[in-house]
Amino acid sequence: MRETSVKYPFLTRDVKIYEQDNGHKIVLAYKEGGMVNVSSWVKTGSINENDKNNGISHFLEHLMFKGTHKHKAGEFDHILEARGAIVNAATWKDYTFYYVTLPKGENNENFNLAIELHADMMTDPVIPDYEMGAPFDVNDKNVTDKRERHVVIEEIRMRKDQPWTKVYNATNHAMYTSHPYKRDVIGTPEIISQVPQEEIMNYYRTFYSPKNVTTIVVGEFDFDEVLEKVKKEFNWGDRPEPPERNIQSDKPVQETVYIENKANINSSFMMFGYLGAPARDLKNLIALEMLSIILGEGTSSRLYINLIENMDENIFNMLNAENYSFRDGSNFFIQANFNPQYKDKAIELVKSEIEKLKENITERELNKAKKKLKSNFACEVETVSEIGDTIGYYMTVCDDLALAEEYIPICNSITAEDLKETAKKYLNINNAVISLLVPEG
C-alpha cells in the first residue's frame, strides 16, 4: 500500500492518502469535534454513458440503497438516521458519491457502524427486480407501480417542466459535438422505464471497481485504527479493473449558436454558454471563477449594477454568472430572466458586458474576487461534510489532492491582466451558445 501526505489548507494535520494494491484509495482527514463524515466517490457519471443508457448512473445511485445480502432495503437509512445521521448521495457528470455524516457516539460506536454499513452498501448491492419495478411502456397511463423506476421518472418529469432546466439542457447539448457531457445526467423516461436489472448490475460491476473508488473519512480519530477498519470492511473480491478512459475533449463551437424555444411562460429566460478550462488547469479555472464573480455574482456585480440598477428601462429581472468545473473542461454560464419585449436588446446588452471584461478589470474588482474565493475556500473546511466534499472533488475530478495546496497561492498570484487574457481566450462570442426560452404567441 502506497502512502502520501498533503498539507491541506486550514487543517491542523496533514491529510493522508493510502492507495491499496487493488487501486482503492482511502483518504483520512483530521477535524476536531464530535462529528464524522464517511463518503465514497466513484469515477463514473454521465461521462460513461451513451444515447442508449443515458441516466443509468443516476438510476443506479437510487438503487444502491435497495439492500445488500446482509441488510434489507431501507435498513441502512433507518439504522443510521436513528443515530442522528444524514445519509445521501448525488450523481454528476464526472462522479457519483455516497456519504454519511453523524455523531461518533460513545466509544466510536456510531462511527464504526457507519463504516460497516457504508462499505457493505458500496461493495455488495443486491438491486432486486421487485425494488426496481418491472419494465413498462412509458406512454401507458394505466401503470400505477410506485417503485424506483417510477420515482426516478417522476423526478425527470418534474425537472423538465422547469424553465431553467429547459434553457440549460438546450445550451448544454449545443455546446458539445460528441462528448458525453452533452447529455442530461438524470436521463430520459424512455430509457429508465426499460433498462433491465442485468444491465444495471453489469454497469455497477464495470465502473464500481476499487480502482475507480476513493473512500474519504473526516473527523477526530486515530488514523491507524480507522485505516484498518476501512480496509477490513471494503471487500472488493476479484472485481476487474474499469475500462481505460478514451474520451476526447470537444472544441468550442466556432460560430455563435443561437437557439430559441417556446413555452407557456410569462417572462423570458436566456443563457450564454462557453466551454472553459479543465479542472486541473487551476490558474485559468480560478481566473474564470473570478470573472464570474466580477460579472455576475451579487448586487455589486457588473451585470446587476449596469443592467438592473442603472437601467432606465425595466429589462432584466435577474442576471448572474457561474463557472462549473469538470475534468474535461469547465462551463461558463451567464443567465438572465428578462422582459420578453426587449429580447434583442437584452442579448446585445449581455454581449456588451462580456466584451468589457476583456478591456478593463479594476484592482478593486480583482481584490474583491480574490477575497471571495479565499473566503469560500476557508468556509469549505468548517464542517466534516464540506471537507469530505472538497477532498472528493480534488481526488475524483482532478486526480490530485495536492492541487488544494496550490489554490490560495495561485489565487493570490493572478493579476488583472491575467483575467483579461482568460476572458479573451474563453469568452469569445464566436464560441458562445445563446439559448432562449420565450413565451408562446
Beta strands, then each sheet from edge to edge (+ up, - down):
strand 1: 2-6
strand 2: 15-19
strand 3: 25-30
strand 4: 35-42
strand 5: 86-91
strand 6: 96-103
strand 7: 213-219
strand 8: 257-263
strand 9: 268-275
strand 10: 316-324
strand 11: 331-338
strand 12: 433-439
sheet 1: 1+ 2- 3+ 7+ 4- 6+ 5-
sheet 2: 8+ 12+ 9- 11+ 10-
end
